[in-house]
């Protein structure tokens, strides 16, 4: 089906469109008004060489001071919701509940009120990578006790904001969080290399338990009065077999089970626990390494039951596709005998890993539907990077193609997709790439102390899609 075949398709009236950001990437105010240090503050200050342009998020987009302008931009776009994250260290400087920073609580309360005053639904991510440094000094997510600190933190947010927030996301991309303890290839803060100790798998267990504990606190203590929804955001590529061979098909299935399934299977499957193929990989690794315990053992019956079903929706971050075949392990999936590749002929973004493969998203949504009995899916990130040009034709092409696949999956395939968020509202600090890659619909001048925002051409296209609930044909585009 080409674009002309979807010209009469419309997104359902209750389908939500919005934009997404994250605290460290936009807020700045890194030590303002009692905020504590987080792992990105420490990493960028002590190791600026880790960042492509040696920059940091000390000021970033200055959204700590300019949140009203961000809300105005989201409103002008026509956003139904604004997904943002709360900085754990801004509300709990040391990460623990015994010291609450009231100025941080007030900042997020003001932001939420501003959104609601402009008829924009707040979608709140409880944790988006910026762990308080004091908790990292306890071992971070490799320490099982962090799940209890997270539960306390989440409970505080439900208590302070739950009367107004009806969409909660516990964790953003926990797979990336786990990898941050194990590989110099990814180099996310805390910028450690503890793979030989199985630190990533320790973090996986803690993250799953933290999510489930926060979910149960919300359902038991807050849901009756607040009536919100709570989910988790997971990232995955679509994994396409390189050829039509059985071996390549098995490699692709193994890859998605390892990447997405390691978190989605315990929560969304009927069986619970880690995917059988992942447990087998871990047991094979244990035998070959002569370990007494696999790096990732079964969760055990008690935790299988506690974790299973702990989400009202699956938050999905998706950007592109990889091709899979049997071979030497890829650094991205290091314990899997699968080689991943990309097609260099396919047009791509400024980010070297991001190729425009829109049909992968439709296939992924159908895989989720078929694997987990069609759970509600909230697409919490999808976007395109460039060098920051205002006439962002690459982004327009990407967004139209990917949103068209979401439309097909929703209307033609009956996938239960609730919402779609563009990453991102504004250009921001893109982790290790600093300010060298731009994902925003709105340009930010990082050389201007005022961090002036300007609309890019893509803004009008997204406005058009939100208003019409259709993907415009090229001849119908209004780009000015």
PyMOL commands that set and color helices and strands:
alter all, ss='L'
color gray80, all
select helices_A, chain A and resi 3-6+23-26+32-34+39-46+48-50+63-77+88-91+102-117+133-136+140-142+146-161+174-179+195-197+199-226+246-259+261-268+276-289+301-307+359-371+393-411+431-433+457-468+474-476
alter helices_A, ss='H'
color red, helices_A
select strands_A, chain A and resi 16-20+81-85+121-127+167-172+229-235+238-241+314-317+321-326+338-341+377-381+417-423+442-444+453-455
alter strands_A, ss='S'
color yellow, strands_A
deselect
rebuild
show_as cartoon
